[in-house]
Each structure stands twice: as structure tokens, then as C-alpha cells.
């Protein structure tokens, strides 16, 4: 369970992966977290208010006489911002004998509270989604970036 290849995306010399592992260790009071991956969850209806906000922003930008590019940028930016605000971030981590799900800070890959604990070997189902993989875990749906599927499988398998 090594580097994800994105080591250059570190903050203060600490990669996001290492920050997640350290924060899980801090929450559990142990120093035995071996792997962690960031996931997202959002309500299925999130794109409805995001689309409405984007349309309203586009109309307002048109009314004030903004050009085509600024109108589109404002509309897409407002819709994306609302979608981000309605998204929850989660860290799925492996510790010896268990899998830990923790709520993550929206601003950094850092666990802020443990939400669930399962024995190692929990079943996690992967399905295709647009730009990501949909994960069914513990009766809830999450989204996982495609490059992290192998790490997800290592975490849930307990290896």
C-alpha cells in the first residue's frame, strides 16, 4: 500500500494520503492505520438546485450585460459551488482487523469524527458512475475517484 503517484500534490511536505492516515490515527488513539482513501456522498437530488442556481446566475449575468464567456463561467461556477457545498466528504481507512469510516473536513483530507466501524472484510460493491466509481458500503452510496479503486479494494478486503 504505497504512494498514489500524486506525491507532488502535498501540503507542507505531507501528502493527502498521509494526512488522512495521521488523522485516523489521532481519532482512534492508535498508530496503526495502514491505508486511507477519500470518498464523497451527496443527495441524489443535488443537481436540481445546482441547475436552478446556474440558470438564475446566467439570467442575472445576461441582464447586467455580461459577455458570453463571463455568463457561462458565472453560471457554471455558481452551480458547481452549490454542488460542492451539498457534498459530504468521507475517509475510508484500514486498521488491523477493522475498516473505519470517518467524516472528513471539506477543506482538507483530514478526519474529524469516526462515523462507522466494520470488521475487516466488509463487502463493498463498486459500480460505474460518470467520472468516478459508485461505492455501496454499509447500505449507503459513496463516490470514489477511479485512480483509488485499488486502494479501496485493499481497505475493504482487510489484506
Order of alpha helices (4+ residues) and beta strands (2+ residues): alpha-beta-alpha-alpha-beta-beta-beta-beta-beta-beta-alpha
